[in-house]
């Protein structure tokens, strides 16, 4: 057991890193909070001044605000469903003894290492293009009319792109959990006459529950800040059909130069992220305590 002296030494050695991390996080947040109460426009600095909660009121009254909140939640929930279900299925497949198993695993995981703007460009110009894309060729092959994904179904297109990027992460975590399942338990279940579906529901899935909750928690934090895929493909349109909260903040800050409103939106985004993270942490904590 660690003595009081060793614990104190550990705290002392960790303190510089913790303080540096705290400062690195809290200083930008404080600046964002300060700017959210200011009327600041870098193109017109003469009109600077404290405006109180006006920026929050203006940001809330923006026609795109409610739709951006809804789109943000739709993206998070949809991508989580696709990646968790798809990750479980891929993990079950990759756990089987197949030829070239190592190469297959590398190919499955490789999309996670592609930068979001690059992935969005590939999907936009090579896969979902209404004339020259792979999906268009498949549709014409079956005699159907190609779909203009970014014009007719922009949010669905964004969800597919983001899910493609995060599916390898979920697969890797779930495969690791699946391979830690005791082989003797599998053999005992098989000897008792349990079929594949019964083993999956009553043995495999409960064993993977902790990994599933961790995947949900980590992905939720990152999915709340999806931005590059929207900028490269739809630019938030048509209208506000694919505008989420981070992209709306970008529009206010770098297109309209309304730094105060953008900062207010950033604070709202932080609050939303903390609310979602709070409930996710509670779900993870209950699962990990089992």
C-alpha positions as CSV (number, residue, x, y, z in Angstrom):
1,X,0.0,0.0,0.0
2,X,1.1,3.5,-0.7
3,X,2.2,5.5,2.3
4,X,1.2,9.1,3.0
5,X,4.7,10.2,2.0
6,X,4.5,8.5,-1.4
7,X,1.0,9.9,-2.0
8,X,2.2,13.4,-1.2
9,X,5.2,12.9,-3.5
10,X,2.9,11.7,-6.3
11,X,0.7,14.8,-5.9
12,X,3.7,17.1,-5.9
13,X,5.0,15.6,-9.1
14,X,1.6,15.7,-10.8
15,X,0.9,19.3,-9.7
16,X,2.8,21.1,-12.5
17,X,1.0,19.2,-15.2
18,X,-2.4,19.6,-13.6
19,X,-1.9,23.3,-13.1
20,X,-0.7,23.8,-16.7
21,X,-3.6,21.8,-18.1
22,X,-6.1,23.8,-15.9
23,X,-4.6,27.1,-17.1
24,X,-4.6,25.9,-20.7
25,X,-8.3,25.1,-20.4
26,X,-9.6,27.9,-18.2
27,X,-7.9,30.9,-19.8
28,X,-9.6,30.5,-23.2
29,X,-12.9,29.8,-21.5
30,X,-12.6,33.0,-19.5
31,X,-11.8,35.0,-22.6
32,X,-14.8,33.5,-24.4
33,X,-17.0,34.4,-21.4
34,X,-15.7,38.0,-21.3
35,X,-16.2,38.5,-25.1
36,X,-19.7,37.2,-24.8
37,X,-20.6,40.3,-22.8
38,X,-18.8,42.6,-25.2
39,X,-19.9,44.3,-28.5
40,X,-16.7,43.5,-30.4
41,X,-16.2,43.6,-34.1
42,X,-12.6,43.5,-35.4
43,X,-13.7,45.5,-38.5
44,X,-15.3,48.2,-36.4
45,X,-13.4,48.4,-33.1
46,X,-14.8,51.9,-32.3
47,X,-18.1,50.4,-31.2
48,X,-16.6,48.2,-28.5
49,X,-18.3,48.1,-25.1
50,X,-20.2,46.0,-22.6
51,X,-23.7,45.0,-23.7
52,X,-24.6,42.5,-21.0
53,X,-26.7,39.6,-22.1
54,X,-27.6,41.2,-25.5
55,X,-25.3,38.8,-27.4
56,X,-27.0,35.8,-25.8
57,X,-30.4,37.2,-26.7
58,X,-29.3,37.9,-30.3
59,X,-27.8,34.5,-30.7
60,X,-30.9,32.8,-29.3
61,X,-33.2,34.9,-31.6
62,X,-31.1,33.8,-34.7
63,X,-33.4,31.8,-37.0
64,X,-30.8,29.1,-37.2
65,X,-30.4,28.6,-33.4
66,X,-33.1,26.1,-32.7
67,X,-32.4,24.1,-35.9
68,X,-28.7,24.1,-35.1
69,X,-29.4,22.6,-31.7
70,X,-31.7,20.0,-33.2
71,X,-29.2,19.2,-36.0
72,X,-26.4,18.8,-33.4
73,X,-28.4,16.3,-31.4
74,X,-29.5,14.4,-34.5
75,X,-25.9,14.1,-35.7
76,X,-24.7,12.9,-32.3
77,X,-27.5,10.3,-31.8
78,X,-27.5,9.0,-35.4
79,X,-23.7,8.6,-35.5
80,X,-23.7,6.8,-32.1
81,X,-26.4,4.4,-33.3
82,X,-24.5,3.6,-36.5
83,X,-21.1,3.3,-34.9
84,X,-22.1,1.2,-31.9
85,X,-24.3,-1.2,-33.9
86,X,-21.8,-1.4,-36.8
87,X,-18.9,-1.6,-34.4
88,X,-20.4,-4.6,-32.6
89,X,-21.1,-6.4,-35.9
90,X,-17.6,-5.6,-37.2
91,X,-16.0,-6.7,-33.9
92,X,-17.9,-10.0,-34.1
93,X,-16.7,-10.5,-37.7
94,X,-13.1,-9.6,-37.0
95,X,-13.0,-11.9,-34.0
96,X,-13.5,-14.9,-36.3
97,X,-10.4,-16.8,-37.6
98,X,-10.3,-15.6,-41.3
99,X,-7.5,-15.5,-43.8
100,X,-5.5,-12.2,-43.7
101,X,-7.1,-11.2,-40.4
102,X,-4.3,-8.7,-39.6
103,X,-4.6,-6.9,-43.0
104,X,-8.4,-6.8,-42.7
105,X,-8.2,-5.2,-39.3
106,X,-5.8,-2.6,-40.5
107,X,-8.1,-1.8,-43.5
108,X,-11.1,-1.5,-41.1
109,X,-9.3,0.8,-38.7
110,X,-7.6,3.0,-41.4
111,X,-10.5,5.5,-41.9
112,X,-10.0,6.8,-38.4
113,X,-6.5,8.1,-39.4
114,X,-7.9,10.2,-42.3
115,X,-8.3,13.9,-41.5
116,X,-11.9,15.1,-41.4
117,X,-11.5,17.7,-44.3
118,X,-9.8,15.1,-46.5
119,X,-12.5,12.5,-45.7
120,X,-15.2,15.0,-46.5
121,X,-13.6,15.9,-49.8
122,X,-13.4,12.3,-50.8
123,X,-17.0,11.6,-50.0
124,X,-18.1,14.8,-51.7
125,X,-16.3,14.4,-55.0
126,X,-15.8,10.7,-55.4
127,X,-18.6,8.9,-53.5
128,X,-21.6,11.2,-53.2
129,X,-21.2,13.4,-56.3
130,X,-24.6,13.4,-58.1
131,X,-23.0,12.7,-61.5
132,X,-19.5,11.2,-61.1
133,X,-19.8,9.6,-57.6
134,X,-19.8,5.9,-56.8
135,X,-23.4,6.1,-55.4
136,X,-24.5,7.7,-58.7
137,X,-23.0,4.9,-60.7
138,X,-24.6,2.3,-58.5
139,X,-28.0,4.0,-58.9
140,X,-27.7,4.2,-62.7
141,X,-26.6,0.6,-62.8
142,X,-30.0,-0.4,-61.2
143,X,-31.9,2.0,-63.4
144,X,-32.6,4.6,-60.7
145,X,-32.0,8.3,-60.7
146,X,-28.9,9.4,-58.8
147,X,-29.5,11.3,-55.5
148,X,-28.1,14.8,-54.9
149,X,-27.0,13.9,-51.4
150,X,-25.8,17.4,-50.4
151,X,-28.7,19.1,-52.0
152,X,-31.6,16.8,-51.1
153,X,-30.4,15.0,-47.9
154,X,-27.5,17.2,-46.5
155,X,-27.8,16.1,-42.9
156,X,-27.9,12.4,-43.8
157,X,-24.8,12.9,-45.9
158,X,-23.0,14.5,-43.0
159,X,-24.1,11.7,-40.7
160,X,-22.7,9.0,-43.1
161,X,-19.4,10.8,-43.5
162,X,-18.9,11.3,-39.7
163,X,-20.1,7.7,-39.0
164,X,-17.6,6.4,-41.5
165,X,-14.8,8.2,-39.6
166,X,-15.8,7.1,-36.2
167,X,-16.8,3.5,-36.9
168,X,-13.2,2.2,-36.8
169,X,-12.7,3.7,-33.3
170,X,-15.8,2.0,-32.0
171,X,-14.8,-1.3,-33.7
172,X,-11.3,-1.2,-32.2
173,X,-12.6,-0.6,-28.6
174,X,-15.3,-3.2,-28.9
175,X,-13.0,-5.8,-30.5
176,X,-10.6,-5.4,-27.7
177,X,-13.4,-6.0,-25.2
178,X,-14.7,-9.0,-27.1
179,X,-11.3,-10.6,-27.2
180,X,-11.0,-10.3,-23.4
181,X,-14.0,-12.6,-23.0
182,X,-13.0,-15.8,-21.3
183,X,-13.0,-18.7,-23.7
184,X,-14.1,-21.1,-21.0
185,X,-17.4,-19.2,-20.7
186,X,-18.0,-19.6,-24.4
187,X,-17.3,-23.3,-24.3
188,X,-19.5,-23.8,-21.2
189,X,-22.4,-22.0,-23.0
190,X,-21.9,-24.1,-26.1
191,X,-21.9,-27.3,-24.0
192,X,-25.1,-26.2,-22.4
193,X,-26.7,-26.0,-25.9
194,X,-26.8,-22.2,-26.2
195,X,-27.0,-21.0,-29.8
196,X,-25.1,-18.0,-31.3
197,X,-27.9,-15.6,-30.6
198,X,-28.4,-16.7,-27.0
199,X,-24.6,-16.5,-26.4
200,X,-24.6,-13.0,-27.8
201,X,-27.5,-11.7,-25.8
202,X,-26.7,-13.3,-22.4
203,X,-22.9,-13.5,-22.5
204,X,-21.2,-11.4,-25.2
205,X,-23.3,-8.3,-25.0
206,X,-23.2,-7.9,-21.2
207,X,-19.4,-8.4,-21.3
208,X,-19.1,-5.6,-23.9
209,X,-21.4,-3.2,-22.0
210,X,-18.6,-1.3,-20.3
211,X,-16.8,-0.8,-23.6
212,X,-20.0,0.3,-25.3
213,X,-20.6,3.0,-22.6
214,X,-17.0,4.2,-23.0
215,X,-17.4,4.5,-26.7
216,X,-20.6,6.4,-26.3
217,X,-19.0,8.8,-23.8
218,X,-15.9,9.6,-25.8
219,X,-17.7,9.9,-29.2
220,X,-20.4,12.1,-27.7
221,X,-17.8,14.6,-26.6
222,X,-16.2,14.8,-30.0
223,X,-19.4,14.6,-32.0
224,X,-20.7,17.7,-30.3
225,X,-18.0,19.7,-32.1
226,X,-18.4,18.4,-35.7
227,X,-17.5,21.2,-38.0
228,X,-15.0,20.4,-40.8
229,X,-17.3,18.0,-42.6
230,X,-20.0,20.6,-42.8
231,X,-17.7,23.3,-44.0
232,X,-16.2,21.2,-46.8
233,X,-19.4,19.7,-48.1
234,X,-22.6,21.7,-47.5
235,X,-21.4,24.9,-45.8
236,X,-24.4,24.6,-43.5
237,X,-27.0,24.5,-46.3
238,X,-29.3,24.3,-48.1
239,X,-30.6,27.1,-45.8
240,X,-29.9,25.8,-42.3
241,X,-30.6,22.2,-43.1
242,X,-27.1,21.0,-42.0
243,X,-26.1,23.8,-39.7
244,X,-25.1,22.6,-36.3
245,X,-24.1,24.7,-33.2
246,X,-20.3,24.8,-33.9
247,X,-20.9,25.8,-37.5
248,X,-23.3,28.5,-36.4
249,X,-20.6,29.9,-34.1
250,X,-18.1,29.8,-37.0
251,X,-20.5,31.8,-39.2
252,X,-20.9,34.5,-36.5
253,X,-17.2,34.7,-35.8
254,X,-15.4,34.4,-39.1
255,X,-18.1,35.3,-41.7
256,X,-20.1,38.0,-39.9
257,X,-17.2,39.1,-37.5
258,X,-19.7,39.3,-34.6
259,X,-17.2,38.1,-32.0
260,X,-19.6,38.8,-29.1
261,X,-22.4,36.7,-30.5
262,X,-20.0,33.9,-31.5
263,X,-18.6,33.9,-27.9
264,X,-22.1,33.7,-26.5
265,X,-22.8,30.7,-28.8
266,X,-19.5,29.2,-27.6
267,X,-20.6,29.5,-24.0
268,X,-24.0,27.9,-24.9
269,X,-22.2,25.1,-26.7
270,X,-20.0,24.5,-23.6
271,X,-23.1,24.3,-21.4
272,X,-24.8,21.9,-23.8
273,X,-21.7,19.7,-23.9
274,X,-21.5,19.6,-20.2
275,X,-25.1,18.7,-19.8
276,X,-24.7,15.8,-22.3
277,X,-21.4,14.8,-20.7
278,X,-23.0,14.8,-17.2
279,X,-25.8,12.4,-18.2
280,X,-23.3,10.3,-20.2
281,X,-20.9,10.1,-17.2
282,X,-23.8,9.0,-15.0
283,X,-24.6,6.2,-17.4
284,X,-21.0,5.2,-17.6
285,X,-20.5,5.3,-13.9
286,X,-23.5,3.1,-13.2
287,X,-22.3,0.6,-15.8
288,X,-18.7,0.6,-14.5
289,X,-19.9,0.1,-10.9
290,X,-21.7,-3.2,-11.8
